[in-house]
Amino acid sequence: DMTDTTENIVLEHLRAIRQQLDHLTAGQQDVKSRLGSVESQTALMRNDIPRIDHRLDRMETRLDRIESRLGLVEA
């Protein structure tokens, strides 16, 4: 019967669309998870940069003092 055939074709297409949608949804979840990881790592780096700057400033001060004591810099 033509109606049954049409219904079967429509159902097949709907199942295929649903399968593709499920696949896309799973892929989107993976992307969201990875993006969350990138955001977390970026936040950690933002915290590290000021600490590194502070340590470099301290090292520069110490190096300046050492150079001055050893007479390696012009006054």
C-alpha positions in Angstrom: 0.0 0.0 0.0 1.3 3.5 -0.9 0.5 5.0 2.4 2.5 2.4 4.3 5.5 2.8 1.9 5.4 6.6 2.4 5.2 6.2 6.2 8.1 3.8 6.1 10.2 6.2 4.0 9.4 9.1 6.3 10.2 7.0 9.4 13.6 6.0 7.8 14.5 9.6 7.2 13.4 10.6 10.6 15.6 7.9 12.2 18.6 8.9 10.0 18.1 12.6 11.0 17.8 11.6 14.7 21.0 9.5 14.4 22.9 12.4 12.9 21.5 14.8 15.5 22.6 12.4 18.3 26.1 12.3 16.7 26.2 16.1 16.5 25.1 16.5 20.1 27.8 14.1 21.3 30.4 16.1 19.3 29.1 19.3 20.8 29.5 18.0 24.3 33.1 17.0 23.5 33.8 20.5 22.2 32.2 22.1 25.3 34.3 19.9 27.5 37.5 20.8 25.7 36.7 24.5 25.8 36.1 24.3 29.5 39.6 22.8 29.9 41.1 25.5 27.8 39.3 28.2 29.9 40.6 26.6 33.1 44.2 26.5 31.9 44.0 30.1 30.7 42.8 31.2 34.1 45.7 29.3 35.7 48.1 31.0 33.4 46.6 34.4 34.3 47.5 33.7 37.9 51.0 32.5 37.1 52.0 35.6 35.1 52.0 38.0 38.0 53.9 35.6 40.2 56.5 35.1 37.5 56.8 38.9 37.0 57.2 39.4 40.8 60.0 36.7 40.9 61.8 38.3 37.9 61.6 41.7 39.6 63.2 40.2 42.8 65.9 38.5 40.8 66.6 41.7 38.9 67.0 43.6 42.2 69.3 40.9 43.6 71.4 40.9 40.4 71.7 44.7 40.5 72.9 44.5 44.1 75.4 41.8 43.2 76.7 43.7 40.2 77.0 46.8 42.4 78.9 45.0 45.1 81.3 43.5 42.6 81.8 46.8 40.9 80.5 45.6 37.6 78.3 48.6 37.0 79.2 52.2 36.4 77.9 54.5 39.2 
